[in-house]
Amino acid sequence: MANAAAELATRVVEAVGRATGNAPPPLLLHQPTFAGNEWQYVKQCIDTRWVSSAGSFVTQFEQELAKFTGAAHAVAVVNGTAALHVTLLLCGVDSQSEVLIPSLTFVATANAVSYCGAIPHLCDVSRATLGLDPQKLAEHLDDLAELRGEVCFNKQTDRRIAAVVPMHTFGHCVDLDGLIKVADRWRIPLIEDAAESLGSYYHGRHSGTFGRMGVLSFNGNKTITTGAGGAILTNDASLATHAKHLTTTAKQPHAWEFVHDEIGYNYRMPNICAALGCAQLEQLPALLDQKRRLARAYMDSFAEIGGISIMPEPAGSRSNYWLNTLVLDAPDMEMRDRLLKALNDAGFQSRPIWRPMHQLPMYKECPKMDLSTTEALAAALINVPSSASLAPGSR
C-alpha cells in the first residue's frame, strides 16, 4: 500500500510537470498576466491624480464588464465580499433570516451572510459540478420549509429563508436550471456567487446573470485582476441604482453638501484599480483561451494515471478553468495530503479545497443538511498550478 501511494505521488508530480511544459519551478497556484495596457492606464490615473473612487476608468470598467457578461448593469466595488454583502442586503437579507449556501465554498460567502446579521444554512454539493445540488436541496426544503403566503420559512427555526447563493466552484457552473426551479418553487431569491467564474457560461449565457443579482471577484489570483476588486451584476435597473448608491456611502448627489439618506458603505472601486481592470478585460478572451488549453494539457497528462483525474467542465457549460483540480477516485485524506506534500516539495504550489464551512468554529452550529458529498470532496480535491501563462504555446 505504501509503495502504491508513493508511486502515485511520483506519477502525479511528473504529470503536473508535463502539463505545465516542464516550466522551471517554483510554479505558483495562480498569478496574473500583465501583457497589455496596464502600465499606460495606471500611469494615466497617476498623471491626472484621479486615483480614488471617482474617475473615468470606473465607469468604463463597468460598461465593458456589462458588455462582456451580457448583464444589463455592472457596479464595481472594492472586493467580491463587499459585492456579496450589498447584494444580500438588497435582496432583503436581515437578522431575522437564513441564507442557503454551500458548505463547500470560500469563507467569504458565509461571512457576507453574517455581515447582514443573518444565519448561513449549509447545504451539500453535487459531485458533477462541485456546486449546490438541486435535488438534495429540493428534498431538504420539502422536509424543512413552508410557504407563508409568498415567503419561505424554516419550520424548525421559524426564520425566513431569504436567499439561496450557489457558488460556481473553480469556474465550473452549477446546475442553474435545477436551482432556479427550486428557488421559484419556494419563492427564494437566487444570488449567484460567480466570484470565480468570469468567462464561464451555462448553456451559452454568462454566469452571474441568471439570478436576481450576481457577484464577481478580481482579486490578484483571479482570471483577471484589478489588484483588489469585485462587481455586482444585475438586469434590474432599480437594483443597480440602489447598489451604486449604497456602495458610495449612500450620499445624495450635490455639488458641495454631504447628505446621506441611509446607512451606506465605502465600497466603490478606486479608479486606479479600474484602470488595471480595463487593461485586463482587453486581454480576457486570450486569457480564457490559454486557460482552456492548459486544462486540456492537464487532462491529456493525467489520462493514463489510474485513481485520479482532472475535474472537467459540467455538461451544458463552458468553464473558465480558473483553477485546475485533481480529483481522487476514492476520497482519502491521507492520500490527498501525501500528494499535496509531494507537489509542494517539487515546487508546484498546490492546495486542498477550503475547509468546509460546517467544520469552521464560527459556523459549526449553523443549520445544515446531510453534507456527505462535501466531506467526501474535501478528501478528494487538490488544486494545481493554473496560471494562463503555463498554457502550451504561451511560454
GIVEN-V641952 format. One record per pair of residues at least 4 apart in sequence whose ideal C-beta (glycine too) atoms are under 6 Angstrom apart, sorted by the first residue. I is the first residue (numbers start at 1). J is the second residue. Records with the same first field share a line. If there is no record, write none. Layout:
I=J / J
This chain:
5=338
9=338 / 339 / 342
11=305
12=339
13=342 / 346
15=301 / 302
16=348 / 384
17=22
18=301
19=297 / 298 / 301
20=385 / 390
21=395
25=347
26=347
27=348 / 385
28=349
29=349 / 385
30=221 / 386 / 387
31=387
32=225
33=388 / 389
34=38
36=279 / 282 / 283
37=41 / 279
38=276 / 279
39=43
41=275 / 278 / 279
42=275 / 276
43=47
45=50 / 51 / 271 / 272 / 275
50=55 / 271
51=271 / 272
52=270
53=268 / 270
55=271
56=60
57=61 / 271 / 274 / 275 / 278
58=76 / 269 / 271 / 274
60=278
61=65 / 76 / 274 / 277 / 278
62=74 / 76
64=281
65=74 / 231
66=71 / 74
69=206 / 209 / 233
70=206 / 209
71=209 / 233
72=235
73=234 / 240
74=231 / 233
75=232 / 243 / 244
76=231 / 269 / 274
77=82 / 83 / 230 / 247 / 267 / 269
78=82 / 267 / 269
79=228 / 230
80=195 / 215 / 217 / 230
81=108 / 112
82=267
83=215 / 230 / 232
84=112 / 215
85=112 / 115
86=243 / 246 / 247
87=191 / 213 / 215 / 232
88=93 / 112 / 116
89=116
90=239 / 242
91=163 / 189 / 212
92=162
93=97 / 99 / 116 / 118 / 162 / 163
95=117
97=118 / 159 / 160 / 162
98=119 / 121 / 154 / 159 / 161
99=113 / 118 / 162 / 163
100=121 / 123 / 164
101=109 / 120 / 165
102=123 / 125 / 132 / 167
103=122 / 356 / 357 / 358 / 371 / 374
104=125 / 356 / 374
105=109 / 167
106=354
107=111
109=167 / 193
110=120 / 357 / 363
113=118 / 120
120=363 / 366
121=367
122=357 / 358 / 366 / 368
123=132 / 137 / 369
124=133 / 136 / 369 / 371 / 373 / 374
125=130 / 131 / 132 / 133 / 373 / 374
126=133
127=373
128=314
129=172 / 174 / 175 / 314
130=169 / 172
131=166 / 169 / 174
132=166 / 174
134=175 / 178 / 179 / 182
137=182
138=182
140=144 / 369
141=145 / 186
144=154
145=152 / 186
146=153 / 155
147=152
148=153
150=187
151=160
152=161 / 186 / 187 / 188
153=160
154=159 / 161
161=188
163=189 / 191
164=183 / 188 / 190
165=191 / 193
166=174 / 179
167=193
168=173 / 174 / 194 / 197 / 207
170=196 / 322 / 323 / 325
171=196 / 197 / 200 / 319 / 320 / 321 / 322
172=313 / 314 / 319
173=200 / 202 / 207 / 317
176=180 / 202 / 210
183=188 / 190
189=212
190=211
191=211 / 213
192=208 / 211 / 214
193=215
194=207 / 208 / 214 / 216
195=217
196=322
197=207
198=216 / 223
199=223 / 288 / 320
200=207 / 319 / 320
201=206 / 318
202=317
203=316
208=214 / 233
209=233
213=234
214=233
215=232
216=230 / 231
217=222 / 230
218=222 / 225 / 226 / 229
220=225
223=320 / 322
224=280 / 284
226=273 / 276 / 277
227=273 / 276
229=269 / 273
232=243
234=239 / 240
245=250
246=250 / 264 / 265
247=265 / 267 / 268
248=268
249=264 / 266
250=260 / 261 / 262 / 264
251=260
252=259 / 261
260=264
269=273 / 274
283=287
287=388
288=320
290=388 / 391 / 394
291=321 / 388
292=321
293=391 / 392
294=390 / 391
295=321 / 324
297=392
298=310 / 324
299=310
302=310
307=329
308=326 / 328
309=327
311=325 / 327
313=317 / 319
323=383 / 386
324=384 / 386
325=381 / 383
326=382
327=380
328=332 / 380
331=376 / 379 / 380
333=379
336=379
339=382
340=350
341=345
343=348 / 350
344=350
348=385
350=382 / 384
351=383
353=378 / 381
355=359
356=374 / 378
357=363
358=364 / 368 / 371
371=375
377=381
389=394
